[in-house]
Structure formats: C-alpha cells, structure tokens
Amino acid sequence: MKNKIAIKLIAYFSATLLIFSIIIGGIFMSLFKNSTIQIQKKDLENRALTIADTISELMGGSLSFGNGMQGGMMGMGGMNQSLGSYVRNLDDIAMADVWIVDENLNLLTIGAMAKMQYMYSDLPEDADVVVKDVFNGNTTFSEGFSELLEKPTLTIGTPIVSDNEIIGALLIHSPVEGMNAAVNDGFKMLAVSIVIALILSIILSVALAVSFTKPLKTMKNTALILAEGNYSAKTGISQNDEIGELASTIDILSQRLEKASHESEILHKQRQDFITNISHELRTPVTVIRGSLEAICDGVVKDTKQVKEYHEQMLNESKSLERLVNDLFEISRLQNADFKIEMQELNICDVLNDAVRSASNIARNKNINIDLKLDKDVFITKGDYGRLRQMFLIVIDNAIKFSPENSTINLSLYNNKVTVQDEGIGISKDDMPYIFNRYYRVKSVENKTGTGLGLTIAQQIANRHNVKLSVASEQNVGTSFMFEFS
Ligand code: ADP
C-alpha cells in the first residue's frame, strides 16, 4: 500500500459518514414513524368525533339503540330514517370498519361486522377496557383488535352522547397497512439517499485524501533530495495551514543548508589557500637560511665580512620565521573557544599610552607624528592588558607602515571609542572585504615584511573583549580603524 494516509483518511471518512447516516437515519425514521402514526391517529380521531357528533344530532336525543346485538338490530328498526341510512353507510363514510357497541360490548350497528358471527369470547381482552374507557367519556386508541380482524388494525373508541348521557361507543377500526407502507416507503427512500450520499462522499473523500497527501509526498521527495546533498531543492508548496508551515520550514532548512554548504566551501578554500600561503611563507626564509648555510659550509663564502652579512641575513629570516610562527600560534589560541584569556580591570588610557610609546620608535624612523588625544585620563574596562596592547600596536604599526614620511597619525579616545586615523595609502574597495581574513595582505612596496596575520589577530582580540572593530578608508587619503568598547 503506497498511499497509506490517503487510505486511512478514506476509511475514517467513510466510517464516520456511515455512523452519521445510521444515527441520523434511525432518528429520522423514528420521528417519521411517530409523526405518521400521530397524523393517522389525529385523522381517525377527527373522523370518529365527527361521526359520533352526527349520530348524536340525528338521534335528536330521543332514540336509543336498544339492548343486545339482536336488540340492536331491532333497535335499528326504531331509528328515524336519516339516522338509519347514515348508520348503514357508516363504513363508507368512515372509510373503515365501524362498530357501535353498548356498555356490554353488544354490537348495535350493521356493517361489515354485522355479517360476522363472533362470540363474545373472541373479543380481545382490552375491548372491555376500551369500551369502559369510552363510557367514562374518553376517546381512546387500541391495537388489540388486530387478531380478531386478522390484520394489523388501529381502533379508536369515542362516546356517542345523547341528552348528556353516553348511550354507545363508536369504534372505528382502521387498518394500519397503509401507514406501514408509508413508513416503509420512507425507509426505502432514506436508504437509497444514504447509499447515494455514501457513494458521492467516498468519491469526494478520495479526491480530498489525494489532494491532502500530495504536498506530503512532495515534502518527502524534497527531504530525500536534501538528504542526497542537493540543498537547492525546495518544496514550492504555499499553503496557509500546518502542512504549509511544515513545507516552509523544510524550505528554510534547505536555505540554511545551502548557505552553510556555501560557507563551508569558502572555508575549505580559505583553509587550502592558507596552507598554500603558509607553506610558501615558511619555505622562503627556510630556503634563504639553508642557502646561506650551504654557502658557508661549502666554503663558497669565506670572506669574514661576507660571512657576517650571511649570518645577519639568517638572523633576520629566523626572526621573521619566529614572528610568523608566533602569530600563527596566537591566532590558533585565540580562535580556540576553550582557551581562556585572563580578564582583569585595567585602564585603556594606560594601554594606549604604552602602545604609542612602543610604536614611536618605528614612527620616528619615518618622522611620523603620533598625536594621542584622550577625552579622559581613566577609562576602566576588563581585559588582558598585553593582548589589548598588541591589538592597538598592530593597527598603529600598520598605520605607520602604510603612511608617508612626515605625516601624522591621530589616535583618540572619545567616550568609549578609540580611533586610529592615518594619512596613508588607504585600502581599495576590492581589498576592503578581505583585510581581516587570515593571511590576506596587499603586496606593495610599503608591505614587504607583512605576514597578513596582524589584523586577523587584532580582530580575534577585539572579539574576545566584546570590542566592535570597524574600518573606513579612502585610497590615497587615509584609513581609520575604530574600536568601540561595550
Ligand atoms: P600585514 O601583515 O600585511 O600588515 P594585516 O592583516 O595587518 O597584514 O593587514 C592586511 C592588509 O590590510 C595589509 O596587507 C594592507 O593591505 C591592509 N591594511 C591594513 N592596515 C592598513 C592601513 N592603515 N592602510 C592601508 N592598508 C592597510
């Protein structure tokens, strides 16, 4: 079974509809039957009352039916003419079998029953009860005559009154076959309607179930495609319900996976670039050192002055190697979330003064003036003194490196913001997005010794201290680095 949900939905829907139809059908049939019986009874009662009234009127209060069956027959002879013919035609008038009986259940009228020979003992048990009830002045119903009349019959009994005296009981026996036939017809019609409704509903439920499960199938297929690693897959479902919400959640998931996969690709490429670059950077000084050493060892370089020059070159290369390795070590430590840096209360003004003091030596070589302006003497924050000093030094060093001789570097502390502004070569728009990347550096005359790790370290230190580091630059005008303390 492939579409299990659809099958279940159809089954649930059909079962619910069937139960609903049975209950509604049952209630309807019972109400319909009761109402049909009530209508029939009302009709019978009206007929009975009219006949009883007419008989009373025709009797004019003077006549009696006489006593006993035979007496009744004789008594009929004493009736006036119109009453006689009325009574004779009672069955036709009432459209049913009509009896007029006295208190002792003696039949007084002619009619269908007049031809029947029946014994008193044949009369149903409740005939007595009915007649008694009628002689007590009530109109009453009974189904007890059915057996005697050999068909299901509803009998109504009503008193015939003359001179305020009940002189007889009018019993009308109406066969209930017609009534049952009406009820049966009603039942058949109801059953046919229910079957038709069920068939139509099942067709509708199939269509509904299929349209309901269609988006689920689409989502399943999309999830499978995502699982295979194709993160561009989307459900494309737009519905304003829970299914729609689920579909858009899958779409959001696919978007995020796509973004993450893209980022991971970039990271992978950056890592590869980094390894290529770092290998190159390590190889250059190592090659120089090895070449110099070989030249000395092979005796190619013998002159003491030349040997000294070679030694100095090797020392410089070793220093640059050391700086590179230290920077790499520092970056890897700062990027490691488990590596905790020591945070203690310190005065940023002290850190800035210290950094400027250290940088002023190099600045002096280029006759660059570092102008430090502090809007206060004390700006306390929590941090690692050495690393914050290193962070400012990296940016001040760069400012010196990329500034022309005799220029000024403005260093200021205003509110909680430190700005290092130079009048140097600036950074091009193309380079700007990458300057904080590991190992990114612009190779230029000013930047012969750069490793491309300085700003990466500065950014890491800033992150660790919740400092927002930003940059603004214009080529050939200058660059500003801003450190915003929280
Ligand atoms: P580097 O070792 O090359 O200085 P950094 O990470 O410190 O590495 O800087 C990355 C690049 O950002 C530099 O190569 C340079 O192109 C650019 N840069 C940094 N600071 C400045 C500045 N003040 N003026 C111009 N360019 C700068």
Residues whose N, C-alpha, C, O or C-beta is under 5 A from the ligand:
A	BS01	ADP	N398 A399 F402 G424 G426 I427 I435 Y440 R441 V442 G450 T451 G452 L453 G454 L455 T456 T479
